[in-house]
Amino acid sequence: MKKSLHIKHPYMMIIFLFLVMIACVIISMGYGALYIAPGDVLKNLFGISGEYQFIIQKYRLARVILAVLAGAGLGVSGAILQGVIRNPLASPDVIGITKGASLAAMVVILIFPAVPLIVLPLSAFAGAGLVAVLLIIFVRKKNARPSTIALVGIALGSVCHAGMQYMMVKFPGDVNAALIWVTGSLWGRNWDEIKLLAPWLMIFLPILFFLASKLDLMSLGDELVDGLGERSARLRFILIFAAVGLAGSCVAVVGSIGFIGLIAPHIARRLVGTKSKHLLPASGLAGSIILLASDTLGRGLMPPVEIPAGILTAILGAPYFLYLLKQEARKK
Amino acid sequence: MTVKLAAEKLTLSYDTSTIINEIDLEIPEGKISVLIGSNGCGKSTILKALARIMPPERGSVYLDGKEIHKQPSKEIAKKMAILPQSPQAPEGLTVEELCYFGRHPHKKLLSKHTKEDHDMVDWALQATGMVEWRNRTLDALSGGQRQRAWISMSLAQGTDLLLLDEPTTFLDIAHQIEVLELLKQLNREHGRTIVMILHDLNQASQYADYLISILDGKVYSAGAPVEVFTPELFRDVFGLECYIMKSPVDQKPMCLPTGLCGRALVKTGQI
């Protein structure tokens, strides 16, 4: 097998991804109802000019930070799940986490429209958590085989999906708002959501990076994991718990943005290889870049109308994913 | 003989069906022990239980006289390595990287590899003749080389005891001998105690110091190949009529199947 150049220099590639992400951040802050050139964005950020201070500080900075955080969370979560479940198609969407969050959010939007805004992310997180708990309960009895986890997740996701459709038929009140949430968008998000998301990331990301070497070990299969002195079932439980917590908290604030958790790890794997200590940061950065790019395009394509970022991740992500699958097929 | 690993009244089950029923087993130290038996007789299950990766329903496994399931898994991993049947390697992994996984039980959380780790990996690669392939990815190797790479991982673990589940499956005959000769060398020159499952009975006889035959979840017979290789064994355990002779090369017993009998005929519907 030919090893490509960048896999030999994974750290260079991670730095490159980081620079791309910074560029995306600066460009993204320029787009919106009022266009601000990248140079002016920088001047404002570093306090050289105060011309657009209000727009940037009050709205756009919070939005891009949120995109970076949520994109990274979803990307890392996807990388972990794909490793633990040993299936390249695993992602927070596939194992039902985002569906659980969506159903809970929909219940709040359609049945209790009067509750304060803060309830929405909290209930979404609870929904994601509930699916995760059910997933773990069902899987525990089955000895936690990786394929079982994926199948149980798909089943739970389907139930949530049915619930969402029932809600839309039964309570047609604010279906629009519910749909936008379910698609996933960064619209109207500000520092409050960052305060909500950041603590969770600060808990889960370090745990996951700490466990990176064990995630590599998981790829050898349960019997060898046990033979090398770890406990595969417990390790898988911890890793899934952290990945779900990460995805759940991201989805809670940005809505159920699909495809990032699936695609970011695939992109990262092509750039830095399969070792977790490289793959996890690269997946996070790739996730951030995808979400930033989607959100920026969504705002810039046809202003003043905003296309939700979730739609663009799917439009950009799905064809790229098909391309990846075709490449995989060719390799075999 | 000194006993390295032993099972006492070991009962093993999957869900509700009992696979192994109250067996006693002793693995002699410093020898090559080989488990034989027909498909589905429970050989692999026994090996997994000996390697503590399958918990017993009843009974115990003892390593150096101490109950294995009551010791920390990591401590066991420093004394015993297990190589499952046809393990799957993650994509793009090199032989050397695979070898370093063998050092996992010796690693503290977040610590870097020590000089001892590097030395053990170098030694393991040397012992298996994989030094020149160390930077190759596993998928770029032949079947025999790949199996040697996996064995080098188990060796890097630095254990006295090596358990292997059918290390010769899916290999052509030359690669089978390559692997078996390597294991023999590890036993003779490096004093490793080896327990493995083999399908080829004549290879089992040729390489084993101690043979254990399994029939329907029980130990049928155990001992030196010359004691174990009897016409009754082949009739009862494998359903084969066999002509048993001595190998002209090393005087080890060899079997020449001449036809089916007993249980095999029942299975094929001839009785």
Interface residues (C-beta under 8 A of the other chain):
Chain A: M1 K3 I7 F210 S213 D216 L217 S219 L220 G221 D222 E223 L224 D226 G227 L228 G229 E230 R231 G273 T274
Chain B: K48 A51 R52 I53 P72 S73 K74 E75 I76 A77 K78 M80 A81 I82 L83 P84 P87 Q88 A89 P90 E91 G92 L93 F101 G102 H104 P105 K107 L109 L110 T137 D139 A140 Q157
